Amino acid sequence: MANCRPFVATGLLVADALEPYEALRLPRSFAEELGKMSTLPPGSSAWRDMRDRLPNTSKAPAGVHGYLEGVLASPEGGLVAAGWALHPADMPIWIEDEFGTVQSLSTAFRRARGDVTAAYAGAPWAEMDCGFIMYLADVDATATLRLCAATEDGVVTLSVANRPEALPAAPALAAQRLFGIETEDHLFHRRVPIVDMPVLGPLIERRQAELAALPVTVTDFGDLPSAPAVSIIIPLYRRFDFIEHQLIEFIRDPGLLASAELVYVIDDPDIHADVMAEVARLHNLYALPLRLVSGVRNRGFSGANNLGAAHARGGHLLFMNSDVVPIAPGWLAEMQAGFDADDVGIVGAQLLFPDGGVQHSGMEFRFLDRFGIWSNQHPGAGLPPDPADATPRTVPAVTGACLLIPRDLFDAVGGWDASYLIGDFEDSHLCLAVRATGGRIVLQPRAMLTHLERQSFTGVGGDYFRVRMTIFNGVRHQMRWAEMLAAPAEVRPVMQRSAA
């Protein structure tokens, strides 16, 4: 078994200076040092001083066991170590590398391990939460890690791990590997802030910086309005066969034609050539001016919307999914009318399933005890829609599938937050950011559109990944908006501005 090397300036071990008969007294001799070490912050100078007084030993106390099962290295630095350890609660136990970095297992996420409990049934501490997953921020990616424990006999190495596995640089792929480290779904929200977020956050930030540096192409078809009141921004990912259905409804709407510009964003390089050809065909057929923006790489929902906004000129921005189709003319005018109320920051539409039932009529927040996160809920889903003469009402949030916001307010809150993993919570984040400025979120039920609600999120992980991705994003969301999420639901009629 490999030994941990105490960090002493001379490189000599205390045991080196002892005669064999003196070494027999070590279990009693080092009890005092061990007791003091247990009270000190791991890795502190005082802790290291106590540790340096302990010799190495190959003997672990009865019932003390541990194993490093795997180590993952992030391209942005830092490691994730996973394994298990059985030990008394007050025993100093840590991970260290050969360069002197120490991190206590007290910082790790811990969980029960039924397999370890069964293997060591009847042993001391066999029922403890022995499984651990921990993020090591300052450890070199090439370092050899040792799981060590301090005992009255000295410092024992319980396990050694070499050659960390490199995580992919792409955040989604890194998350897929990271989330594969087993953790029960109901515990995952506890793990996210201390393990997953420190790893994935820097990867997401680096990806955003890389995307910002990429070239962007803008192609105009026809003469766009010089000063549009509204820019309709529609990202395209994978499927683009709904474009014609949207254009047919747009050209039937005189109010839209008079006030809006149309901006499509290609968010999938694999469909770039096909979309260019299809849009050229549709423009020749319907003669509806539009702008096509392409950013070379997939940026995700928020990134694509932000890219479209950067090349839009309207005083208001209407963000729309590519599978949302108007039912009748006048829907945009109704949404614009929603801003006739005081302090309105965002106006959302009433979206229906193809069978006519409600898909979205405002969002509210509900805490899911099972997963430990606040979730976005769609009250009234499946019920008949509000009547055609229904009045606008203030709601906690609206979906990003069809959302209208003033351009200056959009810029003031920083646009769409692109730091969520793949998707989820981006629309409620935008709504809460607007509410934090004092703006209200309004649902305009008279603006009715059909949402086909296609499933474009395929081919990335299985069900376990989708669940854990949602929990990851939910934790990030509530870390930013916990107070507002827990506030009473905000659903009330909109007070109209006075004539004065």
Residue, then its C-alpha position, 0 to 999 in steps of 0.5 A: m500500500a502506498n504511503c502519504r508523505p507528510f509535508v515537512a521541510t526536511g523531508l524526514l519522518v518523525a518515525d525515522a528518528l525513533e528506535p524500533y522499541e520506541a516506535l511501538r509506543l506510537p499509537r499512544s504517543f500520537a493520540e494528543e496530536l490526533g485530537k488537536m488535528s481533529t479540531l483544526p481547519p483541514g489544510s491550515s498551517a496549524w493542521r499541517d503542523m499537527r499532521d507533520r508530527l504523525p508518521n506514515t503507517s500502513k495499518a488502518p484501525a479496524g473498520v476504517h476503509g476507503y476507496l477512490e473509484g474515479v477522478l474526472a478532470s475539467p478542461e478549466g481546471g479542478l478535479v471531481a473525485a468519487g468514492w467511499a470511506l468508512h470512518p468515525a465521524d471525528m476522524p480527520i480524513w482527506i484527499e491530497d496530492e503530491f504537490g501539497t494540496v489538501q481537501s477534507l472529505s467534510t466538504a464532499f457531497r455524501r450519500a448512502r452506499g448500499d453496496v458498501t454497507a452490505a459488503y461491510a455488514g456489522a462493521p463499525w460505521a457500516e451504516m454511515d453515508c460513506g459515498f462521497i463526490m467532491y470538487l477539488a478546485d486547486v488540484d493539478a489535472t495530472a496529479t496523483l490523488r491519495l485518500c488519507a486518514a489520520t489515526e493514533d498510529g499515524v497517517v494511513t493511505l486508504s486508496v490511490a488514484n492515478r490518471p484522471e479521466a478528462l471531461p469534454a469541453a462541451p458543457a452538455l457532454a461534460a454534464q452527461r459524464l458528470f451526471g453519470i456519477e450515481t446520485e439519487d434524484h431526490l438528493f441531486h439538488r444538494r450535490v449541484p452547488i458543491v460539485d456540478m456547478p463549480v465544474l460546469g459553470p466555467l465550461i459554460e462561460r468559456r463556451q459563451a466567450e467562444l460563441a461571441a467571437l464567431p462570425v455571423t452572417v446576415t442575409d436580407f430577403g426583400d426590403l425590410p421596414s426601416a423603423p419597425a415597431v416590433s421585431i419577431i425573432i424566431p430561432l430554428y433548430r433541427r426542424f424548419d418545416f413550420i416556416e411556411h405555416q408561419l409565413i402564411e399566417f403572417i401575410r394574412d395579418p395587415g397589422l403585422l405587415a405594417s408594424a413588424e420585421l421578421v428575423y429568423v435565426i439559424d441555430d443549427p449549422d447542419i440545416h444552414a444550406d437547406v434553410m437558405a434554399e427554403v427561405a429563398r423559395l418562400h420569399n419568391l412565393y409569398a414576397l414577405p421580407l425577412r432577415l436570416v441570421s446565422g451564427v455558425r454554431n448552435r447557441g441554444f435557445s437563449g443564445a439564438n434569441n440574443l443573436g436575433a435581438a442583436h440584429a433586430r431593429g424593432g422598439h419591441l422584441l417578440f420572441m417566438n418558437s418556430d412551432v408556434v403558429p397564429i390562429a387568426p390575424g390581430w394577435l400581435a396587435e393584442m399583445q402590443a395593446g397589453f402595454d397600455a397598462d402601467d408598469v408592464g414589462i413583458v406581455g405573453a400570449q395564450l398558447l393552445f394545443p392543436d386540439g384547442g385546449v390550453q397549453h400555456s396561459g401564464m406560469e406559476f412556481r411550485f416547489l417539488d419536494r421530491f427534487g428539492i427545486w422550484s418548478n415552472q407550472h402551467p395552470g389550466a393546461g388542457l382546459p378550454p381557453d379563455p373567452a375571446d373578450a377576456t381581459p389581460r391579467t398579471v401573472p408570475a411569468v409567461t413562456g418564452a415560446c411567445l413573449l413581447i418585451p420593450r427593447d430598452l428593458f430587454d437590454a437593461v436586464g441583460g437579455w436572455d441568460a445563456s448560462y443555463l445548461i441546454g435549456d429550462f428556466e430561461d423564460s422564467h429567469l427573464c420574467l423574474a429579472v424584469r419583475a426585479t426592476g418593478g415591471r409586471i408580467v401580463l398574460q394577454p388571453r386575446a392573443m391566441l396561437t397554436h403551439l405544436e410543442r415539438q420535441s427537438f431535445t433528442g439525442v442528448g442523454g437518456d431520461y436520467f440526464r434530462v431529470r438531472m439537467t432540470i434539477f441542475n438548472g432549477v438549483r441555479h434558478q432558485m439560487r438567483w430568485a429564491e425570494m421571488l419564487a417563494a412569494p405568493a402567486e401574482v395573478r390579478p387583473v391589469m389596471q388600465r392607464s388613466a386618460a390623464 
